[in-house]
Amino acid sequence: MECGHWEPAGAPGCERCAAIVDELVEEGWRAFVEREFGPAGTPDERLIAEMVIDEPDKHPWRVVDAAYDRLTCEECGNRLSRGPAGCAACDRANGFRYAAIEIDRPGVPPGNEHALRVNVSVVRRPSGISASEVLVRRLSLPILLAGRLPTTAQAQATKAMINEGAGEDRVAAFIYREWGVA
């Protein structure tokens, strides 16, 4: 809570929160590499990443997102899929990431993993996303990580607050109170 938010809701601006969001993806990658290639030795992660992105529909979303992180965009020079909106290669890769598999974690409501995936994607690549959308997505992360999922009414009430011009503090207080953190 170094940035004043429940972690990792300060991402992407807060380095600590951004690292926590990245770690959500990295832990999936490490488990995949160990399961598929064993704990001994360091496989060529670039080759593995290329294999994964050739078949994103056969891998969990965290593995696919981490695979893109290991590749460099030839157009913009950023991590593939994380470059600015308008970079054709990153836009294409960002779209392909959604072909990956989503499996809800044990004990969470159906749809939690999808919501987590979308929010992580937005927070890790906010380029081209409205500031209000990024705000809601990042503030939602602690709730989703805790295994909760807002109801349709809660999500609609939050969207209405944003549309009315509510500030970040008011939106955060509402989400944390109504969705279940505070």
KESEBA-708985 format. One record per residue: residue number from 0; residue in one letter; chain; x, z, y negated of N, C-alpha, C in turn. Coordinates in nm, 2 decimals, m for minus. Atoms other than C-alpha are relative to their C-alpha. Example, Ala and Ser with C-alpha at 12.3 -4.5 7.8 and 13.67 -1.06 7.14 Angstrom:
2
PT   num   residu   chaine       nu       nw       nv      cau      caw      cav       cu       cw       cv
PT     0        A        A     0.09     0.00     0.12     1.23     0.78     0.45     0.09     0.00    m0.12
PT     1        S        A    m0.09     0.00     0.11     1.37     0.71     0.11    m0.08     0.08    m0.11
This chain:
182
PT   num   residu   chaine       nu       nw       nv      cau      caw      cav       cu       cw       cv
PT     0        M        A     0.08     0.00     0.12     0.00     0.00     0.00     0.09     0.00    m0.13
PT     1        E        A    m0.09     0.01     0.12     0.30    m0.06    m0.23    m0.06    m0.08    m0.12
PT     2        C        A     0.05     0.08     0.10     0.11    m0.32    m0.42    m0.14     0.05    m0.06
PT     3        G        A     0.12    m0.06     0.04    m0.20    m0.11    m0.46    m0.12    m0.05     0.08
PT     4        H        A     0.10     0.05    m0.09    m0.40    m0.29    m0.19     0.02     0.06     0.14
PT     5        W        A    m0.02    m0.03    m0.14    m0.47    m0.20     0.17     0.08    m0.12     0.06
PT     6        E        A    m0.08     0.10    m0.05    m0.21    m0.39     0.36    m0.08    m0.09     0.10
PT     7        P        A    m0.08     0.09     0.07    m0.19    m0.69     0.39    m0.07    m0.08    m0.12
PT     8        A        A     0.08     0.07     0.10    m0.44    m0.77     0.11     0.07    m0.04    m0.13
PT     9        G        A    m0.07     0.04     0.12    m0.17    m0.81    m0.15     0.07    m0.14     0.01
PT    10        A        A    m0.07     0.13    m0.03    m0.04    m1.13     0.01    m0.08    m0.11    m0.07
PT    11        P        A    m0.14     0.03    m0.02     0.08    m1.38    m0.09     0.09     0.05    m0.11
PT    12        G        A    m0.08    m0.05     0.11     0.20    m1.21    m0.41     0.09     0.11     0.03
PT    13        C        A    m0.08    m0.11    m0.04     0.33    m0.90    m0.25     0.08    m0.04     0.12
PT    14        E        A    m0.09     0.05    m0.11     0.63    m0.97    m0.04    m0.02     0.08     0.13
PT    15        R        A     0.02    m0.08    m0.12     0.56    m0.68     0.20    m0.13    m0.04     0.07
PT    16        C        A     0.13     0.04    m0.06     0.20    m0.79     0.25     0.01    m0.14     0.06
PT    17        A        A    m0.02     0.13    m0.06     0.31    m1.15     0.30     0.08     0.00     0.13
PT    18        A        A    m0.08    m0.02    m0.12     0.56    m1.04     0.56    m0.09     0.05     0.11
PT    19        I        A     0.09    m0.05    m0.11     0.29    m0.86     0.75    m0.09    m0.11     0.05
PT    20        V        A     0.08     0.11    m0.04     0.07    m1.17     0.75     0.08    m0.10     0.08
PT    21        D        A    m0.08     0.09    m0.08     0.36    m1.38     0.87     0.03     0.06     0.14
PT    22        E        A    m0.03    m0.07    m0.13     0.43    m1.12     1.14    m0.12    m0.02     0.10
PT    23        L        A     0.11     0.02    m0.09     0.08    m1.17     1.28     0.02    m0.13     0.07
PT    24        V        A    m0.03     0.13    m0.06     0.18    m1.53     1.35     0.12     0.01     0.09
PT    25        E        A    m0.12    m0.01    m0.08     0.53    m1.44     1.47    m0.01     0.07     0.13
PT    26        E        A     0.02    m0.07    m0.13     0.42    m1.19     1.73    m0.06    m0.09     0.10
PT    27        G        A     0.06     0.09    m0.09     0.21    m1.46     1.89     0.11    m0.10     0.05
PT    28        W        A    m0.10     0.09    m0.04     0.51    m1.69     1.89     0.10     0.06     0.10
PT    29        R        A    m0.10    m0.07    m0.09     0.75    m1.43     2.05    m0.06     0.02     0.14
PT    30        A        A     0.06    m0.02    m0.13     0.50    m1.35     2.32    m0.01    m0.13     0.08
PT    31        F        A     0.01     0.13    m0.07     0.45    m1.72     2.40     0.14    m0.05     0.05
PT    32        V        A    m0.13     0.04    m0.05     0.82    m1.80     2.42     0.05     0.09     0.11
PT    33        E        A    m0.04    m0.09    m0.11     0.89    m1.50     2.64    m0.08    m0.03     0.13
PT    34        R        A     0.09     0.03    m0.12     0.59    m1.58     2.87     0.04    m0.14     0.06
PT    35        E        A    m0.02     0.13    m0.05     0.68    m1.95     2.90     0.15    m0.03     0.03
PT    36        F        A    m0.14     0.03    m0.02     1.06    m1.94     2.89     0.09     0.12     0.04
PT    37        G        A    m0.07    m0.12    m0.04     1.15    m1.59     2.99     0.08     0.08    m0.11
PT    38        P        A    m0.06    m0.09     0.11     1.32    m1.30     2.80     0.15    m0.03    m0.02
PT    39        A        A    m0.15     0.02     0.01     1.68    m1.42     2.87     0.02    m0.13    m0.08
PT    40        G        A    m0.04     0.12     0.07     1.85    m1.67     2.64    m0.09    m0.03    m0.12
PT    41        T        A     0.08     0.04     0.11     1.73    m1.83     2.32    m0.02    m0.15     0.02
PT    42        P        A     0.03     0.14    m0.02     1.55    m2.16     2.38     0.01    m0.07    m0.14
PT    43        D        A    m0.01     0.08     0.12     1.57    m2.44     2.13    m0.15     0.00    m0.06
PT    44        E        A     0.14    m0.02     0.05     1.27    m2.33     1.92    m0.05    m0.12    m0.07
PT    45        R        A     0.04     0.12     0.07     1.26    m2.65     1.72    m0.07    m0.10     0.11
PT    46        L        A     0.06     0.09    m0.11     1.20    m2.85     2.05    m0.13     0.06     0.05
PT    47        I        A     0.13    m0.06    m0.04     0.94    m2.60     2.16    m0.11    m0.02    m0.10
PT    48        A        A     0.10     0.02     0.11     0.77    m2.62     1.82    m0.05    m0.14     0.00
PT    49        E        A     0.04     0.14     0.00     0.76    m3.00     1.84    m0.10    m0.02     0.12
PT    50        M        A     0.09     0.02    m0.12     0.60    m2.98     2.19    m0.13     0.07    m0.03
PT    51        V        A     0.13    m0.07     0.03     0.34    m2.73     2.07    m0.08    m0.08    m0.10
PT    52        I        A     0.09     0.07     0.09     0.23    m2.93     1.77    m0.04    m0.14     0.05
PT    53        D        A     0.05     0.12    m0.06     0.20    m3.24     1.99    m0.13     0.02     0.08
PT    54        E        A     0.12    m0.04    m0.08    m0.07    m3.05     2.18    m0.06     0.13    m0.06
PT    55        P        A     0.05    m0.12     0.05    m0.22    m2.80     1.94    m0.13     0.06     0.07
PT    56        D        A     0.12    m0.05    m0.06    m0.55    m2.78     2.13     0.03     0.07     0.14
PT    57        K        A    m0.04    m0.07    m0.12    m0.36    m2.63     2.43     0.07     0.13    m0.02
PT    58        H        A    m0.07    m0.13     0.03    m0.21    m2.33     2.25    m0.08     0.08    m0.10
PT    59        P        A     0.07    m0.10     0.10    m0.34    m2.02     2.06     0.04    m0.03    m0.14
PT    60        W        A    m0.02     0.03     0.14    m0.36    m2.06     1.69     0.13     0.06    m0.06
PT    61        R        A    m0.12    m0.07     0.05    m0.08    m1.81     1.62     0.13    m0.07     0.04
PT    62        V        A    m0.12     0.07    m0.05     0.16    m2.01     1.84     0.01    m0.14    m0.08
PT    63        V        A     0.00     0.13     0.07     0.06    m2.34     1.66     0.05     0.03    m0.14
PT    64        D        A    m0.04    m0.03     0.14     0.10    m2.18     1.31     0.15     0.03     0.00
PT    65        A        A    m0.14    m0.03     0.00     0.44    m2.04     1.41     0.08    m0.12     0.03
PT    66        A        A    m0.08     0.13    m0.03     0.55    m2.38     1.55     0.01    m0.08    m0.13
PT    67        Y        A    m0.01     0.07     0.12     0.47    m2.54     1.22     0.11     0.06    m0.09
PT    68        D        A    m0.10    m0.07     0.08     0.68    m2.27     1.05     0.15    m0.04     0.04
PT    69        R        A    m0.13     0.03    m0.04     0.98    m2.39     1.25     0.04    m0.14    m0.03
PT    70        L        A    m0.03     0.14     0.03     0.96    m2.75     1.13    m0.01    m0.02    m0.15
PT    71        T        A    m0.01     0.03     0.14     1.04    m2.89     0.79    m0.07    m0.13    m0.03
PT    72        C        A     0.07     0.12     0.04     0.82    m3.13     0.61     0.10    m0.10    m0.06
PT    73        E        A    m0.09     0.11     0.05     1.00    m3.46     0.55    m0.04    m0.04    m0.14
PT    74        E        A     0.05     0.04     0.13     0.79    m3.52     0.24     0.04     0.10    m0.12
PT    75        C        A    m0.01    m0.10     0.11     0.81    m3.19     0.04     0.11     0.10     0.02
PT    76        G        A    m0.11    m0.10    m0.03     1.09    m2.99     0.22    m0.05     0.14     0.03
PT    77        N        A     0.05    m0.13    m0.04     0.87    m2.69     0.28    m0.02     0.01     0.15
PT    78        R        A     0.04    m0.01    m0.14     0.77    m2.55     0.61    m0.12    m0.09     0.03
PT    79        L        A     0.11     0.10    m0.03     0.54    m2.81     0.77    m0.13     0.07     0.00
PT    80        S        A     0.14    m0.05     0.02     0.18    m2.74     0.68    m0.01     0.10    m0.11
PT    81        R        A     0.01    m0.11     0.10     0.27    m2.49     0.41     0.04    m0.06    m0.14
PT    82        G        A    m0.04     0.06     0.13     0.37    m2.73     0.13    m0.12    m0.01    m0.09
PT    83        P        A     0.11     0.01     0.10     0.16    m2.80    m0.18    m0.11    m0.09     0.04
PT    84        A        A     0.12     0.09    m0.02    m0.19    m2.95    m0.16     0.04    m0.13    m0.06
PT    85        G        A    m0.04     0.13     0.05    m0.14    m3.32    m0.20     0.11    m0.06     0.08
PT    86        C        A    m0.11     0.05    m0.09     0.16    m3.34     0.03    m0.07    m0.05     0.12
PT    87        A        A     0.07     0.06    m0.11     0.02    m3.58     0.29     0.03     0.06     0.13
PT    88        A        A    m0.05    m0.06    m0.13     0.23    m3.45     0.58    m0.05     0.14     0.02
PT    89        C        A     0.04    m0.14    m0.01     0.15    m3.09     0.51    m0.16     0.01     0.00
PT    90        D        A     0.14     0.00    m0.01    m0.22    m3.16     0.45    m0.05    m0.04     0.14
PT    91        R        A     0.04     0.05    m0.13    m0.24    m3.35     0.78     0.03     0.12     0.10
PT    92        A        A    m0.03    m0.10    m0.09    m0.06    m3.07     0.96    m0.09     0.12    m0.01
PT    93        N        A     0.10    m0.12     0.02    m0.28    m2.80     0.80    m0.13    m0.03     0.07
PT    94        G        A     0.12     0.04    m0.07    m0.58    m2.99     0.94     0.01     0.01     0.15
PT    95        F        A    m0.02    m0.01    m0.15    m0.44    m3.02     1.29     0.01     0.14     0.05
PT    96        R        A    m0.01    m0.14    m0.05    m0.37    m2.65     1.31    m0.13     0.05     0.05
PT    97        Y        A     0.14    m0.05    m0.04    m0.75    m2.60     1.35    m0.04    m0.05     0.13
PT    98        A        A     0.03     0.05    m0.13    m0.74    m2.78     1.68     0.04     0.11     0.10
PT    99        A        A    m0.05    m0.10    m0.09    m0.57    m2.47     1.83    m0.11     0.09     0.05
PT   100        I        A     0.10    m0.09    m0.07    m0.74    m2.22     2.06    m0.01     0.13    m0.08
PT   101        E        A     0.03    m0.14     0.06    m0.90    m1.90     1.92    m0.06     0.08     0.11
PT   102        I        A     0.05    m0.09    m0.10    m0.95    m1.61     2.15    m0.01     0.14    m0.07
PT   103        D        A     0.02    m0.12     0.07    m1.11    m1.30     2.01     0.08     0.11     0.07
PT   104        R        A    m0.07    m0.12    m0.05    m0.91    m0.98     2.06    m0.10     0.09     0.07
PT   105        P        A     0.10    m0.09    m0.06    m1.06    m0.72     2.29    m0.05     0.10    m0.10
PT   106        G        A     0.06    m0.11     0.08    m1.30    m0.49     2.12    m0.05    m0.05    m0.14
PT   107        V        A     0.04     0.04     0.13    m1.37    m0.71     1.82    m0.13    m0.09     0.01
PT   108        P        A     0.12     0.08    m0.01    m1.70    m0.89     1.74     0.03    m0.15     0.01
PT   109        P        A    m0.03     0.14    m0.01    m1.72    m1.26     1.83     0.01    m0.06    m0.14
PT   110        G        A    m0.02     0.06     0.13    m1.59    m1.46     1.54     0.10     0.06    m0.08
PT   111        N        A    m0.11    m0.07     0.08    m1.34    m1.21     1.42     0.13    m0.07     0.00
PT   112        E        A    m0.13     0.07    m0.01    m1.04    m1.41     1.54    m0.01    m0.13    m0.08
PT   113        H        A     0.01     0.12     0.08    m1.18    m1.72     1.37     0.01     0.04    m0.15
PT   114        A        A     0.00    m0.04     0.14    m1.23    m1.54     1.04     0.15     0.04    m0.03
PT   115        L        A    m0.14    m0.04     0.02    m0.88    m1.38     1.08     0.09    m0.13    m0.02
PT   116        R        A    m0.08     0.13     0.00    m0.73    m1.73     1.15    m0.02    m0.07    m0.14
PT   117        V        A     0.02     0.07     0.13    m0.89    m1.89     0.84     0.06     0.07    m0.11
PT   118        N        A    m0.05    m0.07     0.11    m0.80    m1.61     0.61     0.16     0.00     0.00
PT   119        V        A    m0.14     0.01    m0.01    m0.44    m1.61     0.74     0.05    m0.13    m0.05
PT   120        S        A    m0.04     0.13     0.04    m0.42    m1.98     0.69    m0.01    m0.02    m0.16
PT   121        V        A     0.01     0.01     0.14    m0.55    m1.96     0.33     0.11     0.08    m0.07
PT   122        V        A    m0.10    m0.09     0.06    m0.32    m1.67     0.24     0.14    m0.06     0.01
PT   123        R        A    m0.13     0.06    m0.02    m0.02    m1.85     0.38     0.02    m0.13    m0.07
PT   124        R        A    m0.01     0.12     0.08    m0.10    m2.17     0.20    m0.11    m0.01    m0.10
PT   125        P        A     0.11     0.00     0.10    m0.31    m2.10    m0.11    m0.01    m0.12    m0.09
PT   126        S        A     0.00     0.12     0.08    m0.22    m2.43    m0.27    m0.13    m0.08     0.02
PT   127        G        A     0.12     0.08    m0.01    m0.53    m2.62    m0.35    m0.13     0.07     0.03
PT   128        I        A     0.11    m0.08    m0.03    m0.76    m2.33    m0.28    m0.03     0.08    m0.13
PT   129        S        A     0.04    m0.07     0.13    m0.96    m2.17    m0.57     0.05     0.14     0.01
PT   130        A        A    m0.05    m0.14     0.01    m0.83    m1.84    m0.69    m0.10     0.10     0.05
PT   131        S        A     0.11    m0.10    m0.05    m1.17    m1.67    m0.61     0.00    m0.01     0.15
PT   132        E        A     0.00     0.01    m0.15    m1.15    m1.80    m0.25     0.12     0.07     0.06
PT   133        V        A    m0.12    m0.07    m0.05    m0.79    m1.68    m0.20    m0.02     0.15    m0.02
PT   134        L        A     0.03    m0.14     0.02    m0.90    m1.34    m0.35    m0.08     0.06     0.11
PT   135        V        A     0.09    m0.05    m0.11    m1.18    m1.29    m0.10     0.07    m0.01     0.14
PT   136        R        A    m0.07     0.02    m0.13    m0.97    m1.42     0.19     0.11     0.11     0.02
PT   137        R        A    m0.11    m0.10    m0.02    m0.68    m1.18     0.12    m0.05     0.14     0.00
PT   138        L        A     0.05    m0.13     0.00    m0.89    m0.88     0.04    m0.07     0.03     0.13
PT   139        S        A     0.07    m0.01    m0.13    m1.08    m0.94     0.37     0.10     0.03     0.12
PT   140        L        A    m0.09    m0.02    m0.11    m0.76    m0.92     0.58     0.00     0.14     0.07
PT   141        P        A     0.00    m0.13    m0.06    m0.75    m0.54     0.63    m0.12     0.03     0.09
PT   142        I        A     0.12    m0.02    m0.08    m1.11    m0.54     0.75     0.00    m0.08     0.13
PT   143        L        A    m0.01     0.08    m0.12    m1.06    m0.82     0.99     0.11     0.05     0.10
PT   144        L        A    m0.10    m0.05    m0.09    m0.74    m0.67     1.13    m0.05     0.13     0.06
PT   145        A        A     0.06    m0.13    m0.05    m0.93    m0.34     1.18    m0.11    m0.04     0.11
PT   146        G        A     0.09     0.04    m0.10    m1.16    m0.55     1.41    m0.14    m0.01    m0.05
PT   147        R        A     0.14     0.01     0.06    m1.46    m0.57     1.18    m0.02    m0.14    m0.04
PT   148        L        A     0.04     0.13     0.05    m1.65    m0.87     1.06    m0.12     0.02    m0.09
PT   149        P        A     0.11    m0.02     0.09    m1.87    m0.88     0.76    m0.13    m0.07     0.05
PT   150        T        A     0.13     0.07    m0.03    m2.24    m0.96     0.80    m0.01    m0.11    m0.09
PT   151        T        A     0.03     0.11     0.10    m2.38    m1.27     0.64    m0.04     0.06    m0.13
PT   152        A        A     0.05    m0.06     0.13    m2.55    m1.05     0.38     0.12     0.06    m0.08
PT   153        Q        A    m0.11    m0.05     0.07    m2.22    m0.88     0.30     0.09    m0.11    m0.06
PT   154        A        A    m0.08     0.12     0.05    m2.03    m1.21     0.27    m0.07    m0.06    m0.12
PT   155        Q        A     0.08     0.06     0.11    m2.31    m1.35     0.05     0.00     0.08    m0.13
PT   156        A        A    m0.01    m0.09     0.12    m2.31    m1.05    m0.18     0.13     0.00    m0.06
PT   157        T        A    m0.13     0.01     0.06    m1.94    m1.07    m0.22     0.02    m0.13    m0.07
PT   158        K        A    m0.01     0.13     0.06    m1.96    m1.44    m0.30    m0.08     0.00    m0.13
PT   159        A        A     0.08    m0.01     0.13    m2.24    m1.37    m0.56     0.08     0.08    m0.11
PT   160        M        A    m0.08    m0.08     0.09    m2.01    m1.10    m0.72     0.11    m0.09    m0.07
PT   161        I        A    m0.11     0.09     0.05    m1.73    m1.36    m0.75    m0.06    m0.10    m0.09
PT   162        N        A     0.07     0.10     0.09    m1.97    m1.62    m0.89    m0.04     0.05    m0.13
PT   163        E        A     0.04    m0.07     0.12    m2.08    m1.37    m1.15     0.12     0.04    m0.09
PT   164        G        A    m0.12    m0.03     0.08    m1.72    m1.33    m1.26     0.05     0.14     0.02
PT   165        A        A    m0.06    m0.14    m0.03    m1.65    m0.98    m1.11     0.15    m0.01     0.01
PT   166        G        A    m0.15    m0.01    m0.01    m1.29    m0.88    m1.14     0.05     0.04     0.13
PT   167        E        A    m0.06    m0.03    m0.13    m1.05    m0.82    m0.86    m0.03     0.14     0.04
PT   168        D        A     0.02    m0.14    m0.04    m1.09    m0.44    m0.87    m0.14     0.03     0.05
PT   169        R        A     0.14    m0.02    m0.04    m1.47    m0.45    m0.85    m0.02    m0.07     0.14
PT   170        V        A     0.02     0.07    m0.12    m1.46    m0.71    m0.57     0.07     0.08     0.12
PT   171        A        A    m0.07    m0.07    m0.10    m1.20    m0.51    m0.38    m0.07     0.13     0.04
PT   172        A        A     0.08    m0.13    m0.03    m1.40    m0.18    m0.41    m0.12    m0.03     0.08
PT   173        F        A     0.12     0.04    m0.08    m1.71    m0.36    m0.29     0.03    m0.03     0.14
PT   174        I        A    m0.04     0.04    m0.14    m1.54    m0.52     0.01     0.04     0.12     0.08
PT   175        Y        A    m0.05    m0.11    m0.07    m1.36    m0.20     0.11    m0.11     0.10     0.03
PT   176        R        A     0.11    m0.10    m0.02    m1.67     0.02     0.07    m0.11    m0.06     0.09
PT   177        E        A     0.12     0.06    m0.08    m1.94    m0.22     0.21     0.04    m0.06     0.13
PT   178        W        A    m0.04     0.06    m0.13    m1.74    m0.39     0.48     0.07     0.10     0.09
PT   179        G        A    m0.05    m0.10    m0.09    m1.58    m0.08     0.61     0.14     0.05     0.00
PT   180        V        A    m0.14    m0.05    m0.01    m1.23     0.02     0.51     0.00     0.14    m0.07
PT   181        A        A    m0.01    m0.13     0.07    m1.28     0.30     0.25    m0.10     0.10     0.05
